[in-house]
Amino acid sequence: MVLIIGVPAAVVLGFAGAPQAWRLAALWLVWFVCLAVQTAYLAHPGREGFFGVDGMDAVQGQALVYWASQPVLAAVLLGVMVGVDHLRHGRRRDSSAPLAG
């Protein structure tokens, strides 16, 4: 759920003209709400998560991959938002350009 809703939200927020602090706060809110809903869904007996992991084991921390992957997913969403923002403004990193200073 974090990826299904978070990636489109990150794209939309990357295109938004709002200040970066507001966009980061909105992205954090989307990630947090999606994580909460996803965790609540998995916290029922008999539910399976990714890779066939039992949902209750994942939520309770016995399957460490669930909780360890959440910061990675948050970083991916941030990267998508920043990447779209760079595309929107036509900015790119040119490694051959001299450093200003």
Buried (B, 14 or more C-beta within 10 A) or exposed (E): BBEEBBBEBBBBBBEBEEEEEEBBEBBEEBBEBBBEEBBEEBEEEEBEBEEEBBBBBBBEEEBEEBBEBBEEBBEBBBEBBBEBBEEEEEEEEEEEEEEEE
